Amino acid sequence: MAKKKKPKGHTGSIPESGKISNKKRRNQRVEKPSKAELKSSPSWIAALKEYKTGFFLVLLLAFIPRMLHFLEVVDTPFFKRLHADPNMYYDWALRIIEGDWLSKADPVFYLGPLYPYFLSFIYSIAGPSTSAAVFVQVVLSTVSAALIYHLAHRLFGPLSGLAAGVMAAFYSMFIFYSSLLLGATLIIFLNLVMLTMIVSGLGKSVWWKWALAGVCMGLSACARGNVLLYSPFAALAVALYFGIKQWKLWVMPVLLMAFFSLTAIMPVTLHNLLIGDDFVLLTANGGSNFFIGNNASSDGIYMRNATYKGRPMGLSVRDQKANFPVVAKQELGLSEIQPSQVSSFWVGKTIEGINADVAGWISLLGNKSKYYFNQYEVPNNRNIYFSKQFAWILQQPLVTFGFVVPFALLGMFLVRKNFKNHAALFLFFIAHFIALLMFFVNARYRLIVAPILLVYSGAALGWIIEKLRTGDYLRLAAAGLALLFVFSFAYVKVPRFSYRANYTSLGNAYSKFGDQDKALENYDKAIAASRSYYYAYFKKGQLLARLNRNAEAEKTYRQALSLAKRDNNSLYVRRITGKLRQLQKAMQ
């Protein structure tokens, strides 16, 4: 009787569904290199192929640059003086530990609440210390790199695991964001635990793995709701692995994930319902973000101020929370309006705009796709290119998105025959891509998919190393041509953003620290970068007024007011006008 052949190209530890018994499936473990492999390799290479050695090596390699970056930036102006979203999260966490545990100040959450509650937990132990919070993030980011190693090792073998883990250890954006008071590091950690549990559950299906996967999915959604789009894809990945017809094997895991995911989300929904008297599953910013990413004047990458009937809606959360409800209320002719109504209004207006210009919207999707796969890190809150002046480690030749994405796409192609084994990861990539196409692309939001791309990059590099060892130069040449093509696409020049907002934020920091000369210097740099940037004029005018340089302050305020009127920004027109009146009274 002929022996049954092993499926071609199978490199991971998770077997093809339907090929073995359920008992064997439950007993699957992480693949280890064979004795023959170890004997044929130099001793140090053989040691690196050992799972535990590789895991702890990646932990060490990841911790060092993250800790060095933390120590570098801890005394910089941006770290000492938080601004934009980091400052908002810091203040929110302070309100929580000061007694507002139910967040009554925010009856219906506009932003995901998990991160400020995460910060409040740290602050309740260590005090309101940014350093303590960032150190915890350094640890989480370090563990995330090890989880990337684990996934690549389990699915694609030791060499792939080591390649993915080392790249994750030195991935520039992971290092950068580990020291920022933003939720990306926490979200990445939760998503990786979720994916690790799903992959592990496929090898040995036990209830707590599916439960933990669901909890992590729900918690991640409480930080940023985009992950919920992945939930049907996760169910599909599990069903594909066990076999669609074998529903008795996959229905319970799917139900467990769904139940525990909803359980983790439930406190947020109940908060919105009981305190805000409005049924909002997670946050009320979905409609406004949908409009920002898809309105007629959008570039799909957030940085262009969205306008409605000529009125700018704002780039900051503060301005958007002020503008979007007011406009919706006026348009609907209501005296009061609920957050869910505001969100629904803007979804409707966005769809109307798309229907009015379908060709323009398709072109917008193309622009989002171009930025999604481009090496440029679109800034949001903080700009990694601007921040390099404060951090030596960021100036080093670290791993970047532009390097990873070509290898990742090659890796996806190379392991296509074993799709069912790694479908959970591939479908996460697809769900994330769809989510950003629905809204907008920037570095912080794109970062969430980087772990998946690193795993597939590891698969590609592991394959390349193996082909070099066996001398399969024909296939290597074909792979090289494919990589060159994708690299050329990833490095296409795209419009970059000036440092005007970064100089202004730096000016704000120096102003707070009492270094007024450096503050004015940076406001002037912001104005030089963009002569129409009325916010920089406004902040400069405020500082000049505090310094009793009233004539200069009045002139600067008038410049800011003229530009704000030209932009039809009624919110800033009111703010600048109020400050100008205060100054004129003081001058009398």
Backbone torsions as a table, in degrees:
resi	resn	phi	psi	omega
1	MET	NA	130.1	-176.6
2	ALA	-69.5	141.2	178.7
3	LYS	-74.5	143.5	178.8
4	LYS	-74.4	126.6	-177.1
5	LYS	-74.4	145.4	174.9
6	LYS	-74.0	139.6	179.5
7	PRO	-55.5	137.4	-178.2
8	LYS	-65.9	144.2	173.9
9	GLY	75.1	4.7	-178.1
10	HIS	-74.6	116.4	-175.3
11	THR	-119.7	-14.8	-174.9
12	GLY	-93.2	-179.2	-177.6
13	SER	-91.4	-13.7	-179.5
14	ILE	-88.9	123.7	-174.5
15	PRO	-78.3	162.6	173.2
16	GLU	-62.8	134.8	179.5
17	SER	-64.4	143.3	177.8
18	GLY	83.4	-5.1	-176.1
19	LYS	-91.0	-23.2	-177.3
20	ILE	-134.7	172.1	-179.4
21	SER	-73.7	160.4	178.6
22	ASN	-62.8	-35.6	-180.0
23	LYS	-62.8	-44.0	178.6
24	LYS	-66.2	-37.8	179.3
25	ARG	-59.7	-41.4	-178.3
26	ARG	-68.7	-23.9	-176.8
27	ASN	-95.2	10.1	-179.6
28	GLN	-65.2	145.5	177.1
29	ARG	-133.4	170.7	177.2
30	VAL	-59.2	132.8	-178.1
31	GLU	-67.1	135.1	176.7
32	LYS	-112.1	149.5	177.1
33	PRO	-62.5	142.8	-179.0
34	SER	-72.1	162.9	178.6
35	LYS	-61.9	-35.9	179.2
36	ALA	-63.5	-41.4	178.2
37	GLU	-61.8	-44.8	-177.4
38	LEU	-64.3	-39.8	-179.3
39	LYS	-68.1	-33.8	-176.1
40	SER	-81.4	-6.0	-177.9
41	SER	-106.7	151.1	171.7
42	PRO	-56.6	154.8	-173.1
43	SER	-58.7	-39.8	-177.8
44	TRP	-70.2	-34.1	176.6
45	ILE	-69.1	-41.6	178.1
46	ALA	-60.3	-38.7	179.5
47	ALA	-65.9	-41.0	-179.4
48	LEU	-66.5	-26.0	179.4
49	LYS	-75.1	-15.5	176.4
50	GLU	-69.3	134.6	-173.6
51	TYR	-58.5	-50.3	-175.2
52	LYS	-63.6	-40.7	179.1
53	THR	-60.8	-48.7	179.8
54	GLY	-62.1	-41.2	-177.6
55	PHE	-61.4	-48.8	-177.5
56	PHE	-74.2	-27.7	174.5
57	LEU	-64.6	-44.4	178.8
58	VAL	-63.6	-40.9	176.6
59	LEU	-56.9	-45.8	-178.9
60	LEU	-65.8	-48.1	-178.5
61	LEU	-62.9	-34.0	-179.2
62	ALA	-75.6	-38.8	-175.5
63	PHE	-67.4	-38.7	-173.5
64	ILE	-60.3	-56.3	-178.4
65	PRO	-66.3	-32.6	178.7
66	ARG	-66.7	-41.8	-179.9
67	MET	-69.8	-39.2	177.4
68	LEU	-61.9	-42.2	179.0
69	HIS	-64.1	-42.9	177.5
70	PHE	-58.0	-46.9	-179.1
71	LEU	-66.2	-30.9	178.4
72	GLU	-69.9	-41.9	-170.5
73	VAL	-92.7	-9.0	-173.1
74	VAL	-61.6	-25.6	179.9
75	ASP	-105.3	11.7	-179.1
76	THR	-86.6	157.7	-177.8
77	PRO	-57.4	-40.8	-177.3
78	PHE	-66.1	-30.3	179.6
79	PHE	-77.4	-40.9	-178.0
80	LYS	-74.7	-30.5	-178.2
81	ARG	-121.9	96.4	-178.3
82	LEU	-70.6	149.3	178.4
83	HIS	-142.8	166.2	177.7
84	ALA	53.3	-135.4	-174.9
85	ASP	-60.1	-42.4	177.9
86	PRO	-57.7	-40.6	178.7
87	ASN	-66.5	-38.0	178.4
88	MET	-64.2	-44.3	178.5
89	TYR	-65.1	-38.4	179.3
90	TYR	-62.4	-48.0	180.0
91	ASP	-63.9	-39.8	179.4
92	TRP	-61.9	-44.9	178.8
93	ALA	-62.9	-37.7	177.8
94	LEU	-63.3	-41.9	178.9
95	ARG	-60.7	-36.2	-179.3
96	ILE	-65.9	-50.6	-177.0
97	ILE	-72.0	-17.7	177.2
98	GLU	-85.3	-0.3	173.7
99	GLY	131.6	-15.9	-178.4
100	ASP	-88.5	61.9	-176.8
101	TRP	-65.2	-24.6	180.0
102	LEU	-92.9	3.4	-179.7
103	SER	51.4	50.1	178.2
104	LYS	-67.3	-20.6	176.3
105	ALA	-67.3	-17.7	178.6
106	ASP	-129.2	76.7	-170.7
107	PRO	-55.7	-39.0	171.8
108	VAL	-120.9	120.4	-174.9
109	PHE	-60.2	130.0	174.1
110	TYR	-91.2	-34.6	176.1
111	LEU	-118.4	158.9	178.6
112	GLY	-57.8	128.9	-173.8
113	PRO	-85.9	-9.5	-172.7
114	LEU	-59.5	-44.5	-174.2
115	TYR	-64.3	-46.5	176.5
116	PRO	-62.4	-33.2	175.8
117	TYR	-70.0	-35.4	173.5
118	PHE	-60.1	-45.6	177.5
119	LEU	-64.1	-41.0	-178.0
120	SER	-64.2	-33.5	176.7
121	PHE	-63.7	-43.8	178.4
122	ILE	-65.7	-43.2	-178.5
123	TYR	-65.3	-32.7	179.7
124	SER	-67.2	-21.9	179.2
125	ILE	-95.9	-47.4	-172.9
126	ALA	-105.3	1.7	-174.0
127	GLY	84.6	168.6	-177.2
128	PRO	-72.3	68.4	-174.6
129	SER	-107.8	117.1	174.8
130	THR	-62.6	-36.5	-179.6
131	SER	-62.3	-42.3	179.8
132	ALA	-63.4	-43.2	179.9
133	ALA	-63.7	-42.9	-179.0
134	VAL	-67.8	-37.7	177.6
135	PHE	-60.9	-41.8	176.4
136	VAL	-60.0	-40.7	178.9
137	GLN	-66.2	-35.7	176.2
138	VAL	-60.0	-42.5	178.4
139	VAL	-65.2	-45.4	179.7
140	LEU	-62.0	-42.2	179.4
141	SER	-65.8	-35.6	176.7
142	THR	-64.0	-47.1	178.6
143	VAL	-64.2	-35.2	178.6
144	SER	-61.7	-39.8	177.2
145	ALA	-61.9	-39.9	178.1
146	ALA	-67.2	-35.0	177.5
147	LEU	-68.5	-34.3	174.5
148	ILE	-63.3	-43.1	174.7
149	TYR	-58.3	-46.3	-178.0
150	HIS	-59.0	-47.4	-177.8
151	LEU	-64.1	-45.7	-179.8
152	ALA	-65.9	-39.5	178.3
153	HIS	-63.5	-45.3	-176.6
154	ARG	-68.0	-40.9	-174.6
155	LEU	-85.6	-36.2	-169.8
156	PHE	-126.5	1.5	173.4
157	GLY	106.9	169.0	-174.1
158	PRO	-60.1	-45.2	-178.4
159	LEU	-64.3	-42.1	178.7
160	SER	-64.5	-40.4	178.8
161	GLY	-62.2	-44.8	-178.7
162	LEU	-65.5	-42.3	179.0
163	ALA	-61.9	-46.5	-179.8
164	ALA	-63.9	-43.3	-178.1
165	GLY	-64.6	-42.9	180.0
166	VAL	-66.4	-41.1	177.3
167	MET	-63.3	-41.0	178.4
168	ALA	-64.0	-37.2	-179.9
169	ALA	-61.3	-35.8	-176.1
170	PHE	-111.4	23.2	178.9
171	TYR	-75.8	120.8	-169.5
172	SER	-58.5	-43.5	-175.2
173	MET	-71.9	-30.3	173.7
174	PHE	-63.4	-45.1	179.3
175	ILE	-62.9	-45.8	-178.0
176	PHE	-61.0	-49.6	-174.8
177	TYR	-77.2	-17.7	178.1
178	SER	-64.7	-22.7	-179.7
179	SER	-106.8	15.6	176.4
180	LEU	-108.2	141.6	178.9
181	LEU	-82.0	67.3	178.4
182	LEU	-136.6	158.8	-170.1
183	GLY	-81.6	-1.7	-172.9
184	ALA	-58.8	-43.3	-178.0
185	THR	-62.7	-41.9	178.6
186	LEU	-66.0	-42.5	179.9
187	ILE	-62.7	-44.9	179.7
188	ILE	-60.1	-43.8	178.7
189	PHE	-60.4	-47.8	-179.4
190	LEU	-62.1	-42.7	179.6
191	ASN	-64.2	-38.0	-179.9
192	LEU	-69.4	-38.9	175.5
193	VAL	-63.1	-42.3	177.7
194	MET	-57.7	-49.6	-177.7
195	LEU	-67.9	-36.7	177.7
196	THR	-62.6	-40.9	179.3
197	MET	-68.1	-38.0	178.4
198	ILE	-64.7	-49.0	-179.5
199	VAL	-62.6	-42.0	178.3
200	SER	-66.4	-38.0	178.6
201	GLY	-63.8	-30.2	176.8
202	LEU	-68.5	-33.5	178.9
203	GLY	-78.7	-39.1	178.5
204	LYS	-143.8	98.3	-172.2
205	SER	-79.4	104.8	173.5
206	VAL	-127.3	150.7	-168.5
207	TRP	-60.9	-37.2	-173.6
208	TRP	-69.0	-25.6	177.1
209	LYS	-67.5	-43.8	178.6
210	TRP	-68.3	-36.7	178.2
211	ALA	-63.7	-45.2	-179.8
212	LEU	-66.3	-38.1	176.2
213	ALA	-59.5	-43.8	179.3
214	GLY	-65.5	-42.7	178.9
215	VAL	-60.4	-45.7	-179.8
216	CYS	-64.8	-37.2	176.7
217	MET	-63.4	-45.5	179.8
218	GLY	-64.2	-43.5	178.6
219	LEU	-64.0	-42.0	177.3
220	SER	-60.1	-40.1	177.8
221	ALA	-64.0	-32.3	178.3
222	CYS	-70.5	-15.6	174.2
223	ALA	-94.0	-42.3	175.9
224	ARG	-154.1	121.0	-168.7
225	GLY	-69.5	-9.5	-175.6
226	ASN	-57.3	-29.2	-175.7
227	VAL	-64.1	-22.0	179.1
228	LEU	-62.7	-26.6	176.6
229	LEU	-63.7	-23.8	-180.0
230	TYR	-76.2	-21.0	-172.4
231	SER	-55.9	-46.5	176.8
232	PRO	-67.3	-30.7	177.6
233	PHE	-68.6	-37.5	176.9
234	ALA	-62.9	-42.7	177.5
235	ALA	-61.7	-41.0	178.8
236	LEU	-63.7	-40.8	-179.9
237	ALA	-61.4	-42.4	179.5
238	VAL	-66.4	-43.5	-179.6
239	ALA	-64.7	-39.6	179.3
240	LEU	-65.2	-38.6	-178.3
241	TYR	-65.0	-49.7	-178.0
242	PHE	-77.4	-19.9	-176.6
243	GLY	103.8	123.9	-175.6
244	ILE	-54.1	-40.5	-177.4
245	LYS	-73.0	-20.6	179.2
246	GLN	-86.9	56.5	-171.4
247	TRP	-64.2	-25.1	178.9
248	LYS	-65.0	-23.9	-179.4
249	LEU	-83.9	-30.9	-173.7
250	TRP	-109.7	-16.0	-177.8
251	VAL	-63.7	-46.0	-178.2
252	MET	-64.1	-46.0	175.1
253	PRO	-56.1	-42.0	-180.0
254	VAL	-64.9	-43.8	179.8
255	LEU	-65.0	-38.7	177.9
256	LEU	-63.4	-44.5	177.8
257	MET	-61.3	-44.8	-178.9
258	ALA	-63.5	-44.7	-177.5
259	PHE	-62.9	-48.5	-176.5
260	PHE	-73.8	-27.0	173.8
261	SER	-66.1	-46.6	178.1
262	LEU	-65.8	-34.3	177.4
263	THR	-62.8	-40.0	179.0
264	ALA	-69.1	-31.7	-178.9
265	ILE	-79.6	-28.1	-170.6
266	MET	-52.1	-42.3	179.8
267	PRO	-58.1	-35.5	178.8
268	VAL	-68.2	-45.3	179.3
269	THR	-62.5	-43.4	179.3
270	LEU	-64.9	-38.3	175.8
271	HIS	-57.5	-49.3	-178.6
272	ASN	-62.4	-36.3	-176.8
273	LEU	-77.5	-46.0	-173.4
274	LEU	-82.7	-35.0	-178.8
275	ILE	-95.8	-39.6	-179.6
276	GLY	-94.1	-5.9	179.5
277	ASP	53.7	41.4	-179.6
278	ASP	-149.4	136.6	179.5
279	PHE	-86.3	101.3	176.2
280	VAL	-130.1	120.1	-174.7
281	LEU	-57.9	-49.0	-178.2
282	LEU	-129.3	-74.7	-176.9
283	THR	-132.5	161.6	-175.3
284	ALA	-98.3	10.6	-176.1
285	ASN	-96.6	5.3	-176.6
286	GLY	-60.3	-46.8	-178.1
287	GLY	-65.4	-43.1	179.9
288	SER	-65.8	-41.1	177.9
289	ASN	-66.1	-35.9	176.9
290	PHE	-62.5	-41.2	178.0
291	PHE	-67.2	-44.9	-179.7
292	ILE	-56.9	-40.0	-175.8
293	GLY	-84.4	-12.1	-171.9
294	ASN	-137.2	9.8	178.4
295	ASN	-73.9	169.2	-172.2
296	ALA	-61.7	-28.2	-179.0
297	SER	-97.8	5.1	-175.5
298	SER	-73.7	147.0	170.8
299	ASP	-102.8	-0.4	176.4
300	GLY	80.7	5.0	-178.2
301	ILE	-128.5	18.8	168.1
302	TYR	78.3	-30.8	-167.4
303	MET	-75.4	-11.4	174.9
304	ARG	-92.3	125.2	-176.0
305	ASN	-61.2	118.2	179.5
306	ALA	-66.6	140.4	179.4
307	THR	-125.5	148.0	174.0
308	TYR	-129.9	116.3	-176.0
309	LYS	52.4	42.5	177.5
310	GLY	83.1	-4.0	-178.4
311	ARG	-96.8	120.0	176.0
312	PRO	-66.2	137.5	-177.0
313	MET	-95.4	-10.2	174.9
314	GLY	101.0	150.1	177.4
315	LEU	-100.5	-25.2	179.9
316	SER	-89.1	155.5	177.6
317	VAL	-60.1	-39.8	179.6
318	ARG	-57.1	-48.0	-178.8
319	ASP	-68.4	-38.9	-179.3
320	GLN	-66.8	-40.2	177.7
321	LYS	-64.0	-26.7	178.6
322	ALA	-83.1	-38.8	-171.3
323	ASN	-85.6	-46.7	-172.8
324	PHE	-61.6	-44.9	178.3
325	PRO	-65.7	-38.7	-178.6
326	VAL	-62.2	-46.8	-179.8
327	VAL	-65.0	-43.1	179.1
328	ALA	-61.0	-42.0	-179.6
329	LYS	-63.9	-42.4	178.9
330	GLN	-65.1	-43.8	-177.8
331	GLU	-66.9	-35.1	-179.1
332	LEU	-87.6	-9.9	179.4
333	GLY	68.4	36.1	-177.8
334	LEU	-107.1	147.2	175.0
335	SER	-83.2	-31.7	176.0
336	GLU	-131.8	151.0	-177.8
337	ILE	-147.6	140.5	178.9
338	GLN	-89.3	152.9	179.3
339	PRO	-55.3	-38.2	179.2
340	SER	-65.1	-33.9	176.8
341	GLN	-68.5	-39.3	177.0
342	VAL	-60.3	-47.5	-179.4
343	SER	-61.7	-45.6	179.7
344	SER	-62.2	-39.4	179.1
345	PHE	-58.8	-46.3	-176.4
346	TRP	-74.0	-29.6	172.0
347	VAL	-62.3	-45.8	179.7
348	GLY	-61.8	-44.7	180.0
349	LYS	-64.2	-36.6	179.0
350	THR	-66.3	-44.0	179.3
351	ILE	-64.2	-38.2	176.0
352	GLU	-58.8	-45.3	179.8
353	GLY	-64.2	-39.4	178.4
354	ILE	-64.5	-44.8	179.9
355	ASN	-63.5	-30.1	-179.6
356	ALA	-75.1	-22.0	-179.1
357	ASP	-149.0	73.1	-177.2
358	VAL	-63.5	-40.0	-179.2
359	ALA	-62.5	-41.2	178.4
360	GLY	-64.4	-37.3	179.9
361	TRP	-69.4	-38.8	177.0
362	ILE	-62.3	-40.2	176.6
363	SER	-63.1	-37.7	176.9
364	LEU	-62.8	-42.1	176.7
365	LEU	-60.4	-38.0	177.2
366	GLY	-63.0	-39.3	178.5
367	ASN	-66.9	-39.3	176.4
368	LYS	-62.2	-43.2	180.0
369	SER	-62.6	-40.1	-179.9
370	LYS	-61.0	-44.7	179.6
371	TYR	-71.9	-31.3	-179.7
372	TYR	-61.7	-40.6	-176.4
373	PHE	-97.5	3.0	-177.8
374	ASN	-86.4	151.6	-178.7
375	GLN	-69.3	-18.1	-176.7
376	TYR	-70.6	131.7	177.8
377	GLU	-92.5	100.0	-177.2
378	VAL	-64.0	121.2	-173.8
379	PRO	-70.9	148.6	173.3
380	ASN	-154.2	115.0	-173.5
381	ASN	74.1	-59.7	179.0
382	ARG	-128.4	146.6	-176.9
383	ASN	-113.5	116.7	-176.2
384	ILE	-63.2	-32.3	-178.8
385	TYR	-69.6	-40.5	176.7
386	PHE	-68.1	-36.6	-174.9
387	SER	-73.3	-13.1	-178.9
388	LYS	-61.9	-25.4	-179.4
389	GLN	-66.4	-19.1	-179.0
390	PHE	-101.3	-5.2	-172.3
391	ALA	-140.5	112.6	177.9
392	TRP	-61.3	-39.4	-176.1
393	ILE	-62.0	-32.8	179.9
394	LEU	-74.6	-16.9	178.4
395	GLN	-82.3	-8.7	-178.2
396	GLN	-80.4	162.2	-179.2
397	PRO	-75.0	73.1	-179.3
398	LEU	-81.0	171.6	177.8
399	VAL	-75.9	132.7	-176.9
400	THR	-121.7	167.6	178.1
401	PHE	-60.6	-40.3	-179.6
402	GLY	-61.3	-30.6	176.2
403	PHE	-77.1	-39.4	-171.8
404	VAL	-75.4	-43.6	-168.8
405	VAL	-61.8	-38.8	177.4
406	PRO	-63.0	-43.2	178.2
407	PHE	-65.9	-34.8	179.4
408	ALA	-64.2	-45.8	-179.5
409	LEU	-65.7	-37.1	174.9
410	LEU	-63.6	-43.4	179.4
411	GLY	-60.9	-40.9	177.8
412	MET	-59.1	-38.7	179.2
413	PHE	-69.9	-41.8	-174.9
414	LEU	-66.8	-31.6	-176.1
415	VAL	-102.5	18.1	-174.9
416	ARG	-61.0	-29.7	-176.6
417	LYS	-69.0	-22.0	179.5
418	ASN	-105.3	35.5	-170.7
419	PHE	-54.3	-41.2	-176.0
420	LYS	-61.0	-29.4	-177.8
421	ASN	-70.9	-35.2	-176.3
422	HIS	-118.5	19.4	-178.4
423	ALA	-59.6	-33.2	-179.2
424	ALA	-59.4	-37.6	179.6
425	LEU	-77.8	-45.9	-178.1
426	PHE	-61.5	-41.9	-179.0
427	LEU	-71.1	-25.8	171.8
428	PHE	-63.9	-43.5	176.8
429	PHE	-59.0	-45.3	-179.8
430	ILE	-64.3	-45.7	-179.2
431	ALA	-62.5	-40.7	179.5
432	HIS	-65.8	-42.0	178.9
433	PHE	-61.2	-44.6	178.6
434	ILE	-62.5	-42.7	-178.9
435	ALA	-60.4	-42.9	180.0
436	LEU	-73.0	-31.6	173.7
437	LEU	-64.6	-35.4	179.4
438	MET	-67.8	-30.3	-176.4
439	PHE	-117.4	-100.0	-179.7
440	PHE	-154.6	163.4	-175.9
441	VAL	-109.4	131.6	165.6
442	ASN	-153.0	172.8	-172.9
443	ALA	-60.3	-42.3	-175.6
444	ARG	-66.0	-40.1	-178.7
445	TYR	-78.1	-35.1	178.5
446	ARG	-69.1	-27.1	-177.8
447	LEU	-57.2	-27.2	-176.0
448	ILE	-62.9	-26.8	-179.0
449	VAL	-90.8	-8.4	-177.2
450	ALA	-55.9	-39.9	178.6
451	PRO	-58.4	-38.9	179.2
452	ILE	-64.9	-45.3	-179.8
453	LEU	-63.5	-35.5	178.3
454	LEU	-66.6	-38.3	177.7
455	VAL	-62.0	-45.7	-179.9
456	TYR	-71.5	-31.2	173.8
457	SER	-63.2	-39.8	176.0
458	GLY	-60.8	-39.0	177.8
459	ALA	-61.7	-42.4	-179.7
460	ALA	-67.0	-44.3	-179.3
461	LEU	-67.9	-36.3	174.7
462	GLY	-61.4	-41.4	177.8
463	TRP	-64.3	-43.5	-179.2
464	ILE	-63.0	-44.1	178.5
465	ILE	-60.4	-41.6	179.9
466	GLU	-66.0	-40.4	179.7
467	LYS	-69.0	-33.9	174.9
468	LEU	-65.3	-38.1	179.9
469	ARG	-65.9	-38.1	-177.7
470	THR	-90.7	-6.0	178.5
471	GLY	73.9	29.5	179.2
472	ASP	-86.6	73.2	-171.1
473	TYR	-75.4	-23.9	179.0
474	LEU	-65.0	-48.4	178.5
475	ARG	-67.1	-35.1	176.7
476	LEU	-63.2	-38.8	178.8
477	ALA	-64.7	-42.6	177.9
478	ALA	-62.5	-42.6	178.0
479	ALA	-64.6	-38.0	178.7
480	GLY	-62.5	-41.3	177.7
481	LEU	-64.2	-40.8	177.9
482	ALA	-63.1	-41.7	179.2
483	LEU	-64.1	-41.4	178.8
484	LEU	-60.8	-39.5	179.6
485	PHE	-63.4	-46.8	-178.2
486	VAL	-69.7	-37.2	176.8
487	PHE	-60.4	-41.6	179.6
488	SER	-63.1	-34.1	178.1
489	PHE	-73.8	-41.8	-177.6
490	ALA	-67.9	-27.4	-177.1
491	TYR	-103.0	18.1	172.1
492	VAL	-60.7	137.1	-179.0
493	LYS	-70.4	131.4	176.7
494	VAL	-124.8	155.8	177.7
495	PRO	-57.8	133.2	178.2
496	ARG	-106.1	159.8	-176.5
497	PHE	-98.6	144.3	179.6
498	SER	-69.8	170.9	-179.4
499	TYR	-92.8	20.6	-173.1
500	ARG	-59.7	-45.3	179.9
501	ALA	-67.7	-35.2	-179.8
502	ASN	-68.3	-42.7	177.3
503	TYR	-64.0	-38.5	179.2
504	THR	-64.7	-44.8	178.3
505	SER	-62.9	-37.4	177.7
506	LEU	-67.0	-38.3	175.2
507	GLY	-61.9	-41.6	177.5
508	ASN	-60.4	-40.6	-179.4
509	ALA	-65.0	-48.7	-179.8
510	TYR	-62.8	-35.1	178.5
511	SER	-62.7	-42.4	179.8
512	LYS	-65.4	-35.4	-178.9
513	PHE	-80.3	-4.2	177.5
514	GLY	90.7	3.8	177.8
515	ASP	-93.1	80.9	-171.9
516	GLN	-69.9	-31.1	179.1
517	ASP	-64.0	-45.7	178.4
518	LYS	-67.5	-33.0	177.5
519	ALA	-62.6	-49.4	179.4
520	LEU	-63.6	-37.8	178.4
521	GLU	-59.7	-42.3	-179.1
522	ASN	-75.6	-32.5	173.3
523	TYR	-62.9	-40.4	178.4
524	ASP	-65.7	-36.6	176.6
525	LYS	-65.3	-38.0	177.6
526	ALA	-64.5	-42.2	179.1
527	ILE	-66.7	-39.4	178.0
528	ALA	-63.7	-34.8	179.1
529	ALA	-71.1	-28.6	-179.2
530	SER	-154.4	102.2	-175.8
531	ARG	-66.1	-16.3	-178.7
532	SER	-98.7	8.4	-174.2
533	TYR	-83.8	88.6	-173.1
534	TYR	-68.1	-23.0	178.7
535	TYR	-63.8	-38.6	178.9
536	ALA	-66.8	-41.4	175.4
537	TYR	-60.0	-43.0	-178.5
538	PHE	-60.7	-47.7	-179.1
539	LYS	-67.9	-36.2	177.2
540	LYS	-65.5	-41.6	178.2
541	GLY	-61.5	-40.6	178.0
542	GLN	-61.1	-42.8	-179.2
543	LEU	-67.7	-42.9	178.7
544	LEU	-60.9	-38.3	178.4
545	ALA	-64.6	-39.9	179.2
546	ARG	-66.8	-28.0	179.4
547	LEU	-86.7	4.7	-178.8
548	ASN	62.1	25.4	172.6
549	ARG	-93.7	67.6	-165.8
550	ASN	-65.1	-40.6	-178.7
551	ALA	-63.1	-43.0	177.4
552	GLU	-66.4	-39.0	179.7
553	ALA	-63.1	-43.3	179.9
554	GLU	-62.0	-43.7	179.3
555	LYS	-62.1	-41.9	-179.0
556	THR	-67.7	-41.6	177.0
557	TYR	-60.0	-41.9	-178.5
558	ARG	-65.9	-36.9	174.8
559	GLN	-62.9	-44.4	178.9
560	ALA	-62.2	-42.2	-178.4
561	LEU	-64.8	-42.6	179.5
562	SER	-61.7	-42.7	-179.2
563	LEU	-70.1	-38.3	178.6
564	ALA	-65.2	-38.2	177.2
565	LYS	-66.7	-40.1	178.7
566	ARG	-61.9	-33.7	179.6
567	ASP	-86.2	-3.4	179.3
568	ASN	61.4	33.4	179.6
569	ASN	-91.9	89.7	-174.3
570	SER	-63.4	-32.3	-179.6
571	LEU	-62.7	-47.2	-180.0
572	TYR	-76.7	-27.6	173.8
573	VAL	-59.4	-43.6	179.2
574	ARG	-66.1	-43.3	-178.7
575	ARG	-63.9	-46.9	-177.4
576	ILE	-67.7	-40.7	178.8
577	THR	-60.2	-42.5	178.9
578	GLY	-61.3	-44.6	179.2
579	LYS	-66.2	-37.9	179.9
580	LEU	-65.1	-40.7	177.7
581	ARG	-64.1	-42.1	177.4
582	GLN	-59.4	-42.6	-178.8
583	LEU	-65.3	-44.4	-178.8
584	GLN	-63.1	-37.2	176.3
585	LYS	-64.8	-40.0	-179.7
586	ALA	-67.3	-28.8	-178.1
587	MET	-80.1	-16.8	-177.3
588	GLN	-74.0	NA	NA
